[in-house]
Amino acid sequence: MKYTYKDFVTGKIRFTRGRFEGWTPGTGIIGAKYAIFRTKATEVLIPEYLLTQDTRAAIKAAEEANDDI
């Protein structure tokens, strides 16, 4: 699946094709959670406030599907 997010520096929409793995605990000054996406070579951490609405909805649906199992 293609997950999109807003690039902090350029403001452009970017994407990752990594598999959503979960969330980090809220960290930093503002207590933001980071979404963890695993690719073949690495992990990508993206703060929740930079995720697009479509990606947030897809993550929520995936989490709800896993809760039903």
Secondary structure, 3 states (H helix, E strand, C coil): CCEEEECCCCCCEEEECCEEEEECCCECCCCECEEEEECCCCEEEEEHHHECHHHHHHHHHHHHHHHHC
